[in-house]
Amino acid sequence: MNVLVKGWKNLTWYVGEIMGDSAYERYLARHNAVHSDVTPMTEREFWRDRVNFDETNHSTGCC
């Protein structure tokens, strides 16, 4: 049973990484490390910007 639980947790983590579930957390970590003096985007702004990404808008990263 423990193996099944561990396997399920690993699978859900993997699918979450593929879908970008932790993208905002990674953005915040990088932003705080590099630009701690500037207010980061809200999660809503981050995802809106990421969904509306085009060649003229590259602001989903902090740099």
C-alpha positions as CSV (number, residue, x, y, z in Angstrom):
1,M,0.0,0.0,0.0
2,N,2.8,2.4,0.9
3,V,4.3,1.8,-2.6
4,L,1.0,2.8,-4.2
5,V,0.8,6.0,-2.2
6,K,4.3,7.0,-3.0
7,G,3.8,6.2,-6.7
8,W,0.6,8.3,-6.8
9,K,2.4,11.2,-5.2
10,N,5.2,11.0,-7.6
11,L,2.8,10.8,-10.6
12,T,0.8,13.8,-9.4
13,W,4.0,15.8,-8.8
14,Y,5.3,14.9,-12.3
15,V,2.0,15.9,-14.0
16,G,1.9,19.1,-12.0
17,E,5.4,20.0,-13.2
18,I,4.5,19.3,-16.8
19,M,1.4,21.5,-16.5
20,G,3.3,24.3,-14.9
21,D,1.7,24.2,-11.4
22,S,4.8,25.4,-9.7
23,A,5.8,28.1,-12.3
24,Y,4.6,31.0,-10.1
25,E,6.5,29.7,-7.0
26,R,9.7,29.4,-9.1
27,Y,9.1,32.9,-10.5
28,L,8.7,34.3,-6.9
29,A,11.9,32.5,-5.7
30,R,13.9,33.9,-8.6
31,H,12.4,37.3,-8.3
32,N,13.1,37.5,-4.6
33,A,16.7,36.4,-5.1
34,V,17.4,38.8,-7.9
35,H,15.0,41.7,-7.5
36,S,14.1,41.8,-3.8
37,D,13.6,45.6,-4.0
38,V,10.8,45.4,-6.6
39,T,7.3,44.2,-6.0
40,P,6.7,40.9,-8.0
41,M,3.6,40.3,-10.1
42,T,0.6,38.9,-8.4
43,E,-0.3,35.3,-9.2
44,R,-3.2,36.5,-11.3
45,E,-0.9,38.9,-13.3
46,F,1.7,36.2,-13.7
47,W,-0.7,33.7,-15.2
48,R,-2.5,36.3,-17.4
49,D,0.9,37.4,-18.7
50,R,2.0,33.8,-19.3
51,V,-1.2,32.9,-21.2
52,N,-1.0,36.0,-23.3
53,F,2.7,35.5,-24.1
54,D,3.7,36.6,-27.5
55,E,6.9,37.7,-29.2
56,T,6.5,41.3,-28.0
57,N,5.8,40.5,-24.4
58,H,8.5,38.6,-22.5
59,S,7.7,39.6,-18.9
60,T,6.8,36.2,-17.4
61,G,10.4,36.0,-16.1
62,C,11.7,38.6,-13.7
63,C,14.6,39.6,-16.0
